Structures are given as C-alpha cells and as structure tokens.
C-alpha cells in the first residue's frame, strides 16, 4: 500500500537481493503514491509459494520502475529470499 494515499500497489519484481529489490509498478500511479525516501511499512512480497512482509525504503524511481531497500527484515524472511536466490542461481548454472 502507498504510505500516503493507502492505494494498493502491485507490480512485478525483476531484480531481488538480500538488501532490496527493483520492481515495475502495474497500473496508474500518482506522484503521491510512492516517493523516493518514503518508508513503506508492511510491504508484502510473494516469492514462489511464500510471502514475506517487511518495511522498505524507496531509494530510486524512474517512470514505473522503483528500487527499494529492505528495512528491519526478520531472519525467516531473509531465509526465504536467500533460498530463492540460491535456487535461481543454481538453475542458471546448470
């Protein structure tokens, strides 16, 4: 959700690491919906069959692409992302 307008924002993740991710937002967004240096509390991210919830800081934005930095992520969610990255890396190196 947008921290300022409470609008539900969906998008497609195209790059992810333990530190953050980049995603393309779907639909029409107003400038007020997401801003650089804005903290998103309880950001939900679906990874395969798992879902994580974390806070995230928007660090960059260009058109519909946003880069975020994770904040205060718990060990369980870190493990989900780590396993996902490992699986993708393993698949790409077969």
Secondary structure, 3 states (H helix, E strand, C coil): CCCCCCCCCCEEEEEECCCEEEEEECCCCCCCCCCCCCEEEEEEEEECCEEEEEEEEEEEEECCEEEEEEECCCHHHHHHHHHHHHHHHHHHCC
